[in-house]
Amino acid sequence: DADLVEAVMSRTGGKGADVVFEVSGTQPGVDAMTAVAASRARIVMVAIHATKPQIDMFQFFWRELELLGARVYEPVDYDKAIEIIASGGVDAETVITNISPLSDIQAAFEALDGSATAMKSLIKVGA
């Protein structure tokens, strides 16, 4: 409900974020990643985009931003993520926007692709 750039700038005293993770896979997410980044910030591109995103390269030059890609996770990464969610460090109820059984995986991906507000779809494998 809030303007993301305004909220980040307000919370950082106008500096911006030192580290930004782009996880949305959307053009607005790519636009926001440079808009909220502080000078010399590190941006980590985690999302897989369906189409080639347009990136404001001028911001990378002018503010000396660093862009890193991340696509492969180690088993310890999953263990840590499970630990964070189990301890209440992240409210998974607000991140997971739908849950589907494995038998409905095609419909789950179609629903995810067709929604502007969906974040993460959980596919249940087994009971």
C-alpha positions in Angstrom: 0.0 0.0 0.0 3.0 2.3 0.2 5.4 3.7 -2.3 8.4 1.4 -2.1 11.1 4.0 -3.0 9.6 6.5 -0.6 9.5 3.9 2.2 13.1 2.8 1.7 14.4 6.3 1.5 12.4 7.3 4.6 13.8 4.4 6.6 17.4 5.0 5.4 17.4 8.8 5.9 17.5 9.3 2.1 20.5 7.0 1.6 18.9 4.0 0.1 19.6 0.3 0.7 23.1 -1.1 0.8 21.9 -4.5 -0.5 18.9 -5.1 -2.7 17.6 -8.5 -3.8 15.4 -8.5 -7.0 13.2 -11.6 -6.5 10.0 -10.5 -8.3 10.9 -11.4 -11.9 9.0 -8.3 -13.1 10.0 -5.1 -14.8 8.6 -3.0 -11.9 10.9 -5.0 -9.6 13.9 -4.3 -11.8 13.0 -0.6 -11.9 12.7 -0.5 -8.1 16.0 -2.3 -7.6 18.0 0.6 -8.9 15.7 3.2 -7.4 16.0 2.0 -3.8 19.8 1.2 -4.0 22.2 3.5 -2.2 25.4 4.6 -3.9 27.8 1.7 -4.2 25.1 -0.7 -3.2 25.1 -4.4 -4.2 22.1 -5.7 -6.1 21.6 -9.4 -6.2 19.4 -10.7 -9.1 17.7 -13.8 -7.9 14.5 -13.8 -10.0 14.2 -15.6 -13.3 12.5 -13.3 -15.8 10.2 -14.5 -18.5 11.4 -11.7 -20.8 14.6 -9.7 -21.0 14.3 -6.9 -18.4 15.3 -3.3 -19.2 17.9 -2.1 -16.7 18.8 1.5 -16.1 22.5 1.2 -16.8 23.0 4.9 -16.1 22.2 4.3 -12.5 24.9 1.6 -12.3 27.5 4.0 -13.7 26.4 7.1 -11.8 25.9 5.5 -8.4 28.7 2.8 -8.8 26.2 -0.1 -8.3 27.3 -3.7 -8.3 25.1 -6.4 -9.9 25.4 -10.1 -8.9 23.5 -13.0 -10.3 22.4 -15.9 -8.1 20.7 -19.1 -9.4 22.2 -22.1 -7.7 21.6 -22.9 -4.0 23.4 -25.3 -1.8 21.7 -27.7 0.6 22.8 -25.5 3.5 20.9 -22.6 2.0 17.6 -24.5 2.1 18.3 -25.6 5.7 18.9 -22.0 6.7 15.7 -20.9 4.9 13.7 -23.6 6.7 15.2 -22.5 10.0 14.3 -18.9 9.5 10.7 -19.6 8.6 10.3 -22.2 11.4 11.6 -19.6 14.0 9.2 -17.0 12.8 11.9 -14.8 11.2 9.8 -14.6 8.0 6.0 -14.7 8.0 5.6 -17.3 5.2 1.8 -16.8 5.3 2.3 -13.4 3.6 4.8 -14.7 1.0 3.0 -17.9 -0.1 0.0 -16.8 -2.1 -1.3 -20.2 -3.1 -0.8 -23.9 -2.3 -1.4 -26.6 -4.9 -0.9 -30.4 -5.1 1.7 -31.8 -7.5 -1.1 -33.1 -9.7 -2.3 -29.5 -10.3 1.2 -28.1 -11.1 0.3 -26.8 -14.6 -2.8 -24.9 -13.3 -0.6 -23.5 -10.4 1.9 -22.1 -12.8 -0.8 -20.7 -15.1 -2.4 -19.0 -12.0 0.9 -17.6 -10.9 1.7 -16.3 -14.4 -1.7 -14.7 -14.7 -1.7 -12.8 -11.4 -0.2 -9.4 -10.8 -0.2 -10.0 -7.0 1.0 -13.6 -6.7 4.4 -14.0 -5.0 5.2 -17.6 -4.3 3.3 -20.7 -5.2 3.9 -23.8 -2.9 3.6 -27.2 -4.6 2.8 -30.0 -2.2 4.7 -33.1 -3.0 3.4 -36.0 -0.9 1.1 -36.0 2.1 
